[in-house]
Amino acid sequence: MMRGFLVGVAVCAISVGVGVYGGYRLTSEFEAAAPAPSPVAQPTVAPTALTGREQSTISLFRASREAVVSISTSGRVVDPFTRRTSEQPVGSGSGFVWDDEGHIVTNNHVVEGGTSATVTLADGRSFDARLVGRDAAHDLAVLKIEGRDLPGALPIGQSQGLEVGQEVLAIGNPFGLDWTLTTGIVSALDRELPGQDGISSRGLIQTDAAINPGNSGGPLLDSEGRLIGVNTAIFSPSGASAGIGFAIPVGSVRRVVPQLIQQGHYTPPSIGVIADARINAAVNRQGLSGVLVLGAEPGSAAEAAGLQPATLDRQGRIVPGDVLIGIGDSDITSLDDYLVELDRLQVGESVEVRFRRDRRERTEVMQLTAGI
């Protein structure tokens, strides 16, 4: 039995010795002679070339970024026990440089409720801002900063002639993520949304470019980098972007902002003509140049001048009455033109109003009154 045990140990020892020697694996002559495998060469990946469209977007963002600002507001809070006052953050948003004098355009709801505002530029500099004026009806406000080497203003485009489907870009500070670029298209035009104090915002641009809290007051740009709107609202049950954002058209901005800078508030002058942006845009597209008169406010200059409104025929088609074609020396081709020209004048002034009736041009002198 002992002999059998020793034989077994010897067999095991021989088996182990064949497999391992000195910590190295013993190989056959064939394995020893086989060359070591060559390392696999890694392919060289060339950098991805940017498309022309991508290069254009990048260039546009770089050119526009400096004119976009971040805005934070604070308000005074009184401690009910100590009666001490302190500054507490109220809100934040975006804005953009309007001119070379340091005027900053943003939304009224961005600055509303605050007693102080700070404007931060893309280069990191921050300035205390002064409120120049605001208008709740158009949800626009103007701030002013003082400093050297301020960035230049954005080029101003037009909202008349925008088309559904054209590309747009939005720059702002959503959720505090500063200088964020989003892109999309014009999804619809002439939208209307209920605003603060029961005042509806009309003629808004709808876009699917992502607009979130913090984008308010930032610019909406066309593919050439021109300002076509001011981002103002989103439609979303969750409060985040759902692909439905709205912007104030630049035609309204051009009318309101100069008055806010000059007098701190907006008082729209009027001759009492009733018109509709959507109907007027439709007839303009059909070749009718000017402003279609749909009615006259009671007691207004338009009523006193006897302006004749449009009517409908039996097929429900519009039959033009009087069509406004000029104010003073300026021609009018659209409703935006008409409102811009009115805003150049003051309440109480008298102005020559040119209109077309039955293919004949007529002129009436009308006195401007404060509109609503």
Residue pairs with C-beta under 8 A, 6 or more apart in sequence:
18 26
19 25
19 26
20 26
50 58
56 223
57 169
57 181
57 183
60 169
60 221
60 223
60 224
60 225
61 169
61 171
61 181
63 225
64 154
64 169
64 171
64 219
64 221
64 225
65 122
65 171
65 179
66 121
66 122
66 123
66 151
66 152
67 96
67 97
67 151
67 152
67 153
67 154
67 219
68 94
68 95
68 96
68 122
68 171
68 172
68 179
68 218
68 219
69 94
69 95
69 96
69 97
69 104
69 119
69 120
69 121
69 122
70 92
70 93
70 94
70 95
70 119
70 120
70 173
70 178
70 179
71 92
71 93
71 94
71 95
71 104
71 106
71 110
71 111
71 117
71 118
71 119
71 120
71 129
71 143
71 217
72 89
72 91
72 92
72 117
72 118
72 120
73 89
73 90
73 91
73 92
73 110
73 111
73 113
73 114
73 116
73 117
73 118
74 87
74 88
74 89
74 90
74 114
74 115
74 116
74 117
74 118
75 87
75 88
75 90
75 113
75 114
75 115
75 116
76 85
76 86
76 87
76 88
76 115
77 85
77 86
77 87
77 88
78 84
78 85
79 85
79 86
87 115
87 116
90 113
90 114
91 110
91 113
91 114
92 110
92 173
92 176
92 214
93 106
93 107
93 110
93 172
93 173
93 214
93 215
93 216
93 217
93 218
94 106
94 110
94 171
94 172
94 173
94 214
94 215
94 216
94 217
94 218
94 231
95 104
95 105
95 106
95 110
95 119
95 143
95 217
95 218
96 104
96 105
96 106
96 153
96 154
96 217
96 218
96 219
96 227
97 103
97 104
97 150
97 151
97 152
97 153
97 154
98 104
98 105
98 142
98 153
98 257
98 261
99 153
100 150
100 152
100 153
101 144
102 144
102 145
102 146
102 147
102 150
103 132
103 142
103 143
103 144
103 257
103 261
104 119
104 129
104 142
104 143
104 144
104 145
105 140
105 141
105 142
105 217
105 230
105 253
105 257
106 140
106 141
106 142
106 143
106 216
106 217
106 230
107 139
107 140
107 141
107 216
107 217
107 230
107 232
108 134
108 135
108 136
108 138
108 139
108 140
108 141
109 139
109 196
109 216
109 232
110 141
110 216
110 217
111 117
111 131
111 134
111 141
111 143
112 134
112 136
112 141
116 128
117 128
117 129
117 131
117 143
118 126
118 127
118 128
118 129
119 126
119 127
119 129
119 143
119 145
120 126
120 127
120 178
121 127
121 150
121 151
122 151
122 179
125 147
127 145
127 146
127 147
128 145
129 143
129 144
129 145
130 143
130 144
130 145
131 141
131 142
131 143
132 142
132 143
132 144
132 260
132 261
132 264
133 141
133 142
133 259
133 260
133 261
133 263
133 264
133 265
133 266
134 140
134 141
134 142
134 260
134 265
135 141
135 256
135 260
135 265
135 266
136 195
136 196
136 197
136 199
137 195
137 199
137 201
137 266
138 201
138 248
138 252
138 253
138 256
138 266
139 195
139 196
139 201
139 232
139 233
139 248
140 230
140 248
140 252
140 253
140 256
140 257
140 260
141 217
141 260
142 257
142 260
142 261
154 219
154 221
154 225
154 226
154 227
155 224
155 225
155 226
155 227
156 226
156 227
156 250
156 254
157 221
157 222
157 224
157 226
157 227
157 228
157 250
158 228
158 250
158 251
158 336
159 203
159 205
159 228
159 229
159 249
159 250
159 251
159 252
159 336
160 251
160 281
160 334
160 336
160 337
162 186
162 189
162 205
162 228
162 249
163 186
164 185
164 186
164 187
164 188
164 189
165 185
165 186
166 185
166 186
166 222
166 223
167 183
167 184
167 185
167 222
167 223
168 183
168 184
168 185
168 186
168 207
168 209
168 220
168 221
168 222
168 223
168 228
168 229
169 181
169 182
169 183
169 184
169 209
169 220
169 221
169 222
169 223
170 181
170 182
170 183
170 184
170 207
170 209
170 210
170 211
170 215
170 218
170 219
170 220
170 221
170 231
170 245
170 247
171 179
171 180
171 181
171 218
171 219
171 221
172 179
172 180
172 211
172 214
172 215
172 216
172 217
172 218
172 219
172 231
173 179
173 180
173 214
173 215
173 218
174 180
174 210
174 211
174 212
174 213
174 214
174 215
174 241
175 212
175 213
175 214
176 214
177 214
180 215
182 209
182 210
182 211
183 209
184 207
184 208
184 209
184 210
184 243
185 207
185 208
185 209
186 205
186 206
186 207
187 206
187 207
187 208
187 244
188 205
188 206
189 203
189 205
189 206
189 281
190 202
190 203
190 204
190 277
190 278
190 281
191 203
191 204
191 205
191 206
191 246
192 200
192 201
192 202
192 203
192 204
193 200
193 201
193 204
193 233
193 235
193 246
194 200
195 201
201 232
201 233
201 246
201 248
202 277
203 249
203 251
203 252
203 277
204 232
204 233
204 246
204 247
204 248
204 249
205 220
205 228
205 229
205 246
205 247
205 248
205 249
206 244
206 245
206 246
207 220
207 245
207 246
207 247
208 243
208 244
208 245
209 220
209 245
210 241
210 243
210 245
211 231
211 233
211 234
211 241
211 245
211 246
212 234
212 240
212 241
213 234
213 239
213 240
215 231
215 245
216 231
216 232
216 233
217 230
217 231
217 232
218 230
218 231
219 227
219 229
219 230
219 231
220 227
220 228
220 229
220 230
220 231
220 247
221 227
221 228
222 228
227 250
227 253
228 247
228 249
228 250
229 247
229 248
229 249
229 250
229 253
230 247
230 248
230 250
230 253
231 245
231 246
231 247
232 246
232 247
232 248
233 245
233 246
234 240
234 241
234 242
234 244
234 245
234 246
235 242
235 244
235 245
235 246
236 242
236 244
251 336
251 339
251 340
254 340
255 268
255 339
255 340
255 343
256 266
256 343
258 343
259 265
259 266
259 267
259 343
260 266
267 347
267 370
267 371
268 339
268 342
268 343
268 370
268 371
268 372
269 342
269 343
269 345
269 346
269 347
269 349
269 368
269 369
269 370
269 371
270 297
270 300
270 342
270 368
270 369
270 370
270 371
270 372
271 300
271 301
271 302
271 342
271 351
271 353
271 366
271 367
271 368
271 369
272 296
272 297
272 299
272 300
272 301
272 302
272 303
272 369
273 291
273 293
273 295
273 296
273 297
273 300
273 302
273 307
273 324
274 293
274 294
274 295
274 296
274 297
274 309
275 291
275 292
275 293
275 294
275 335
275 338
276 294
277 335
279 292
279 294
279 318
280 291
280 292
280 334
280 335
281 334
281 335
283 292
283 318
283 320
284 333
284 334
288 320
288 323
289 323
289 325
289 333
289 334
290 323
290 324
290 325
290 332
290 333
290 334
290 355
290 356
291 323
291 324
291 332
291 334
291 335
291 338
292 310
292 318
292 320
292 323
293 302
293 307
293 308
293 309
293 310
293 321
293 322
293 323
293 324
293 355
294 309
294 310
295 309
296 302
296 303
296 307
296 309
297 303
300 369
301 366
301 367
301 368
301 369
302 366
304 366
305 353
305 364
305 366
307 321
307 322
307 355
307 364
308 321
308 322
308 357
309 321
309 322
310 318
310 319
310 320
310 321
311 318
311 319
311 321
312 318
312 319
313 319
321 357
322 355
322 356
322 357
323 355
323 356
323 357
324 332
324 338
324 353
324 354
324 355
325 331
325 332
325 354
325 355
325 356
325 361
326 332
326 352
326 353
326 354
326 355
327 338
327 341
327 342
327 345
327 351
327 352
327 353
327 354
328 341
328 351
328 352
330 337
330 341
331 337
332 338
332 341
342 368
345 351
345 368
346 368
347 368
347 369
347 370
348 367
348 368
348 369
349 367
349 368
350 365
350 366
350 367
350 368
351 365
351 366
351 368
352 363
352 364
352 365
353 363
353 364
353 365
353 366
354 361
354 362
354 363
355 361
355 362
355 363
355 364
356 362
